[in-house]
């Protein structure tokens, strides 16, 4: 097997092995520090990490403000506090080895505020900022102010060229690397382009070569490309190492480190991962971000699939096609097609007696409990995304101007619950498509989880 050589990243010679920045308490200061300690690149998530209480113990930050705008402001300040806390932990655990990166979802509401304030308060603790899920055009300008490197996540050379042309050209010296994230195999939010067919995975090789050509054309020949999404073993990626068409290369591991001793996810979640088969991880469009995302098929996902499949179209006005009146609320009547009356009756008989209109002029069916929970979640919205399908929040105008879409869910609540030993059936479990490999990977037999150090040693050997 080809040996993965040290690369000079951010002024340090390190192994170009990167921890994936999995959100809300999955990649944290302890995991990031453990990766950095092995002279690799650790990454903690900047999405609402835990803070320290007055006794120094880590806890989920509580949002106590009453109005949505006040909750949003409180949430962002506590997110900054949490990021600084995780950076401090990572630095302590690393012993000064390797590199520490922070991953920030660009479509997070006020992501620029978060990045700026964290880098101001955690000087010397963070080496780089990784960001995707949207085009992070301002990322280079933000991080370079603090002599911190930036790592945009892209899925095509075209996206990278747009970023360079619109924001990065003036800050080339601070580009730490470009993360190519394969949208078909990555966990979490998937960066499909308009020309990609979700059902037809493409070989990443051509896309990676395309990214290298864009980098070279812009004088960024030495900037490494970090391969992400579907990376399990380096033995599968030998054609990418020491390849002149690709140049400097690194690899990001997001799914496999979930089963390390340092991984904070619950034992129930860890055990579930070892039972998955091919096809148990699916790409779906239920995320309130509006992006497609990859997650384990659990009760939540199946419920949303069923809710979407059973939806029926409606009209606010009665006409020849939409002739049948149906009560939506005490003061509202919508009109549906005659052939859909049977569906309404079937759903009522199953307990789905509540209706909710969607932004696409359809009606979805919910139980009374589901409807009440959705109303409560929307009422308690903290405005975590720049634009949220589920709650109709917009950080720019206060509202998207669309109806709340109950074919989605409150992502912040769900990720916090499952990330703190919550219910693994009714919350989102983001996962890469290769999670089915846990079942046959000898490194994870018998629920004897390896340490990060042991995992990295196995990775270096191509295991």
N, C-alpha and C positions, 0 to 999 in steps of 0.2 A: 504494500500500500504506500502511496505517496505521502511523505511527511508534510504536515501543515506547518509552514515556517512562521517565525515571529514576524510581525509587521510593526512599523512605527506608526502608532495611532496617537494623535493628540500629544506628540512629543515623547511617547513611551514605547518601548519594545514589548509587545504583548502577544499572546496567542489570539488570533482573530476568531475566537469562539465567543458568541454573544448570547446572553440570556434574553429571551423574549420578554417584552414589557407587558405582561398580562394584567388587566385592570382590577382595581378594587381589592386589595389585600391578597392578591395571588402572587405577583412579583413585588416584594417589599424590601426593606433595608437588610433584613437577614439573608434573604436569598441572593440579593445583589452583592452584598459583602462577601458571601461565600464564593461566588463566581470570581469576583475580583481577587480574592485571596489566592486563587490558583493562577494568577497572572492572566486572567481572561477579562471579559467585559461584562460586569453585572449591570442589570437594569431594573430599577424599581418603577412601579407605575405611579404616575402623577394624578391618577383619577381617584380622588377622595380617599387618600390613605388614612390609616389610623393616626391618632395624635396621642400624646402622653397626658395622663391625668395628674392631679396634684401629688400623687404618690410615685409618679414616674412609670406607672403601668400603661401599656398601650390599650386604647379603647376606640370604638367607633365614635366619631364626633357627632354630638347631638345638635340638631338645628331647632332652635327654640323660638325664633321670631314668628310673628303672626301673619304678616302680609307676605305675598309671594316675592315681591321685590326685596323686602327685608331678609327673607329666608335665603334668597339668592346671594345677597351680599354676605350674609353670615357664612353660608356654605363655602363661598370662594375664599374667605379669610381663613376658614378652618382647613380648606384644601391646601392653602399655602403653608399653614402651620404643619400639616401632616407631611407634606413633601420635605420640608426642612428636617422634620423628625426622622423620616426614613433615610434621608441623605446622611444624617449624623450617624445613624445605626450602621448603614452600609460602610461608611468610612472607618468606624471602629472595628467592625468585623473583618474588613479587608486587611487590616494591619499595614495600610499604605501601599499594598500591591495592586496591580491591575488598574482597571478604569471603572468608574461609576457613571452610568448614564441614567437619565430620567426619561420615561416615555410619557408623552402627552397626546391625548386624542385631540386633533386640531379642531374638530367640530364640538368640542367641549365649549360651553358658554364661557366667554372671557378667557379663552386659553392663553391669549397674549398677556393678559393681566397676571395670570397664574405664573407663566414662565418668567416674566420680568421680576415679579416679587420674590419668587423662590430663588432665582439666581442672585438677587441682591442680598438675601438673608442667609444664603448657604455658600458664600464665597469660598472657593478652594475645595469644596466638597463634591462638586459635580463636574465631570469632564465633558459630557456631551448631552444633548437633548435630541431624542428621537421622536418624530411626529408624522402621523399619517391620518387616514380617514378624512379626506378633504385635501385640498392643495395648500400646504403650509407655506404660503408665499412670504410671509413676514418672519419666518423662522430664522433665517440667516441674519437678518438685521437685529433681531432680538438677542440672539446668543452671542454674536460678535461683540456687542457692547461690554460683555463681561469676560471676553477672551475664552469663551466656551464654544466647543465645536457643535456642529449640527449634523443630523442624519435624517434626511427626508425619506419617507417610505413611499415608493412608487411601484407601479406594476407595468410600466412601459417607458421606453425612451422618449416618447412624445411628451409624457407628463413631466419628465425630468427637464426636457428642453424648455417647456413653459416656465418651470420654476427658475431656471437659470436666467432666462430672458427677462422675467418679470420681477426678480427679487434677489437672486443669488450672485449675479455677475460681479457685484461690487464687494462680495465677501467670500471669494473663492478660497482664501487661505484658511478659513475656518470650517470648510467642509470636511468632516471627519470620515464620512463614507456615505454611500447611497444604499439603502435597504431595498432590494428587490423582493417583494412579497408576492409569492404565487397565490393568486386569488382563489384557485380551485382547491388548494390544499391547506391554506393557512387557517388558523382558528380566529374567532372573533370577526370583526368587520372586514369584508373582502373588497379590494379595490378593483373591481371589474371596470373595464373601459366600455364605451358604447359599442365597440366592434367585437367584444368578446362574447362567445356563446357559453352560457353557464353550464350547459349539458355536455360541452365538448372541451375537455381539458387540453391545453396546448403544452408542448414541451417548453420548459423555461429557458432552454439553451439559447434559442434565437432572441428571446426578449432580453436576456442578460447581455448577449453580444451587442444588441442594439443600444443598450444603456452604456456599455463601454465605448461605443463609437461616439455617442453624444458627449461623454466625459472627455474623450481625447480631442474631439473637435473644439472643445472649450478650454483646452490647456490643463485639464484635470487628470492627466494620464496616471498619476500615482494614487489617486483616490480609490480606495477599495470598494468593491461591490459586495454587500452582505446579502447572501442568499438566505431567504426566509420563506416559510410556508412549506411544510412537507419534509423538512430536514430531520432525519432520524439517525442515520449513520453516515459517517464520512465515506464509507466504502461504496455508497450509492452515488457519490459525487466526485469520483476520481477524475473524470474528464474536465472538471472545472478547476482543478488545482494545477498550478504551473502551466496554464494554458495561455499562450500569447494573445488569443482572441479575447480573453476575459481579463487578463492582467491580475492585479492584486485582488484577492478574494477572501472573504470571511464567511462564516456560517452562523445563523441564528437558530437557537433551539427554544421552541415555545411549549410544545406539548410534552415532550419526554421529561423535562424537569418537574412536571407536576407530581411525579411519584418519587421525589427525593425526600430525605428526612427533613430537610429544611423547609420544604414546601408547606405553607400554612393551611392548605385546603383540608377539609375534614376527612377522617378515615372513611366515612361512607362514600364520599366523592372518589377517594383514591381506589377503594375496592370496586366501585362501579366501573372505573376506567379499565380495570383488568378483565372485565366481562364483555367488553364491546366486540361486535363483529363488524366487518366491512359493511357499510351502509347505515350504521347506527349514528353516524354524524352526517348532518344534512345542511345544505345551503338553503336559507329561506329569507323572506323579506319582512320579518316581523319586528325588526329593530326599529325603535322610534327615531333613530338617526336618519332613516331613509336609505341606508346602505344595506346591501345584502350581507348576511352574516352566517357563520358556520358554527353549529352547536349540536350537542347531543340530543337525540330524539327522546325527550322525556315527556311527562304529563303536560307540562306547559306548552311545549312545541306541538304536541299532538292536538291539544285543545285549540290552539290557534289555527292549525291546519283545518280542523273540523269546522271552526267558526267561519273561516274564510270560504271553505267549500260550500257551506250551507247558506251563504248570504244570497239575498234576492234583490233585484233592482226595484226602485220605486220612483214615483213622480209626485211632485207637490200639487200638480194639477191633474184633474180627471180627464181622460181622453179615451179614444177607442182601444188603445193597447193597455193602458193602466186604468182599468175601469173599476177595480174593487177597493172600496175604502177600508182602511185599517187604522186603528187608534195607535198613535205613537206615544202620546202623553195626554193629559187631561185636556189640553188646549190645541193639540195638533193632530190632524188627520193626513195620512199619506195614502197614495193609491198604488196598488200593486197589480200585477197581471193575474188573470183568472187562474192560470195553471199553477200559480205559486200559492194559492190558498191551501192546497193540500200540504205543502211544506210547512206553512205556518201552523197548521193543526198538528202535524207530526211533532214539530218542535215543542209546542205547548204540552203535548202529552208526555214528552220526555222531561218536562220541567223548565224548558227554556221559554219562559213566558214574558221576558223583557226584551224590548227592541232597542237598538241603538243605530242611529243613522251615521254613515261614514262620509268622508269627503268625496267619495266616488258615486254618490247617489245610490247606495245600496243600504240594506238593512241587515244587521247581524243579530243573532239570537243569543241571549244570556240568561242564566238563572238569576233569581232575585239576589242571591248571595254574590254572584259575580258582578252584577250591575252595581250593587251597593259598594263593593270593594273598589271597583273602577272609579266610581264617583269620589270615594274617599281619597284614593291615590291622586286623582287630578286636583282635588281640593288642597292636598298637602304638597303639591309640586314645588320644588325648590328651583326650577329653571336650570337644570344641569347641562342641557344641550343648547347650542346656538339656535336650533329650531327642532321642536319635538312634535312628532306626529301624534303621540299619545295624549299629551296635555294641551297641545296647540300653543305652547309657550314659544316665544321668540325673544332672544336677548337683545335684538335690535329695536323691535317695536312693541314688545310685550305680548304680542299674539301673532300667530301665523295667518290669522284670518280664516282658518279652516276649522271644520268641526273636529273635535277629538276623535281619534281613530282607535276604536277598541279592538281592532285586529292587531293591535300592538300591546305594549305593557310598559309599566314604569321601570325603566332599566336600572336606574340608580337604586331603587328599593330592592329590586331582585338581586342585583350583584352584591349589595351589602349583606343581604340575608344569607345568600349561599356562601359568601366569602367568610362568614363568621359562624361556621358550623350550622347553617340553616338547612332548610328542606331542599334536597337535591332533586325532588320530583317536580315541584311547582315553581322553580326558579330557573333562570337561564344558565346553562352550563356550556360556555364557549369552549370549543375544542377543535384542534386540527383534524383533518380527515384521516390521518394515519394513526389515530388513537387506537384503532383495532390491533395494532402491532404490540401493544402492551401484553396481550394475552400470551403471546409466544416468545416474548423477549426474556431470555434467561436472567437478565439483570434484575427483573422484578418478580421473580418466582416466590411464592409463599408469603407474600405481603412483607417481605424483608427489604424494605426500601433502601436503596443506596444513598450515601451522602452525595452532595454536589461534587465533592472531591473525587469520589469513586465513579460517578457518572462521567465527569470530564476525563478521567484516566481512560475509561472505556471508549469514549468518543475519539480520543487521540489514537487509540489502537484500531479504530475502524469497527469496533464492536457495536 
